[in-house]
Amino acid sequence: MKATWILPDGQQITAEVPEGQSLMQAAVAHNVPLVLGECGGNLSCATCHVVVPPDWIDRVGPPNDFEEPMLDVTEAERQPASRLSCQIRMTAALDGIVLIVPQP
């Protein structure tokens, strides 16, 4: 399964992501700039902020109750489709997903 991150400068990074792995872990493993995951996916840093394009948002789903307040403290301004990539796990339904990495 694959995921693509679009960086603020338009560069794209596409990587294989195993089922069940968080998209934050995949981004860190593939050196995606600006996706840091400093807390290791523990919902305490918001350094894995991404924006989900409209054609993917229904498949990704909304933020959970714990993620919501963390989205308010992201370095880049929160957008309606903002998510923390540590909370998005790769599934067959997300194969080919595209995520936008916002400019801080």
Wavefront OBJ file of the C-alpha trace (Angstrom):
o trace
v 0.000 0.000 0.000
v 1.217 3.490 -0.765
v 0.923 6.979 0.669
v 2.067 10.275 -0.824
v 2.963 13.418 1.101
v 2.884 16.731 -0.767
v 5.335 19.211 0.749
v 4.790 22.986 0.875
v 7.145 23.458 -2.109
v 5.120 20.978 -4.201
v 7.630 18.138 -3.912
v 5.997 14.738 -3.449
v 7.280 11.777 -1.476
v 5.593 8.430 -2.070
v 6.326 5.412 0.087
v 5.155 1.893 0.762
v 3.288 1.730 4.063
v 2.434 -1.573 5.738
v -1.131 -2.135 6.872
v -1.623 -0.961 10.453
v 1.328 1.449 10.497
v 0.510 5.050 11.339
v 1.127 7.548 8.580
v 3.302 9.509 11.021
v 5.565 6.481 11.509
v 5.721 5.998 7.755
v 6.552 9.684 7.185
v 9.338 9.627 9.768
v 10.727 6.375 8.331
v 10.840 7.953 4.867
v 12.273 11.300 6.025
v 9.247 13.383 5.082
v 10.209 16.950 6.063
v 8.013 18.757 8.593
v 6.417 15.536 9.867
v 8.406 15.029 13.049
v 6.324 12.897 15.380
v 8.332 14.106 18.369
v 6.070 12.377 20.919
v 6.116 9.063 19.075
v 2.396 9.097 18.414
v 1.233 9.718 21.981
v -0.984 12.719 21.117
v 1.154 15.160 23.058
v 3.059 17.227 20.496
v 1.080 17.867 17.263
v 4.293 17.730 15.179
v 2.778 15.293 12.670
v 0.076 17.660 11.407
v -1.179 16.988 7.877
v -4.163 18.120 5.833
v -6.321 15.482 4.190
v -7.564 16.391 0.686
v -11.365 16.417 0.219
v -11.425 13.199 -1.822
v -9.834 11.279 1.085
v -11.488 12.847 4.125
v -14.482 10.469 4.242
v -12.208 7.417 4.179
v -9.874 8.854 6.837
v -12.683 9.989 9.110
v -12.840 12.774 11.684
v -10.409 13.394 14.538
v -11.176 11.621 17.800
v -11.899 13.422 21.070
v -8.251 13.300 22.167
v -6.921 14.526 18.814
v -9.273 17.524 18.583
v -7.548 19.703 21.238
v -4.082 18.872 19.882
v -5.086 20.159 16.454
v -5.582 23.562 18.042
v -1.875 23.781 18.936
v -0.281 22.782 15.632
v 2.506 25.020 14.356
v 0.780 25.507 11.001
v -2.728 26.918 11.222
v -5.428 24.298 11.651
v -7.618 23.729 8.609
v -11.033 22.018 8.409
v -9.406 18.789 7.153
v -6.402 18.881 9.493
v -5.414 15.623 11.183
v -2.506 14.317 13.193
v -0.936 11.634 11.045
v -0.121 9.545 14.135
v -3.852 8.901 14.395
v -4.275 7.664 10.821
v -3.388 4.002 10.325
v -2.871 2.518 6.884
v -5.650 0.246 5.699
v -6.552 -1.171 2.312
v -9.169 1.594 2.014
v -6.384 4.198 2.313
v -4.076 2.655 -0.286
v -2.911 5.542 -2.482
v -3.773 8.243 0.061
v -2.378 11.720 -0.460
v -1.589 13.982 2.503
v -0.648 17.650 2.373
v 2.124 18.757 4.712
v 1.320 22.363 5.705
v 3.880 25.169 5.862
v 4.618 26.036 9.500
l 1 2 3 4 5 6 7 8 9 10 11 12 13 14 15 16 17 18 19 20 21 22 23 24 25 26 27 28 29 30 31 32 33 34 35 36 37 38 39 40 41 42 43 44 45 46 47 48 49 50 51 52 53 54 55 56 57 58 59 60 61 62 63 64 65 66 67 68 69 70 71 72 73 74 75 76 77 78 79 80 81 82 83 84 85 86 87 88 89 90 91 92 93 94 95 96 97 98 99 100 101 102 103 104
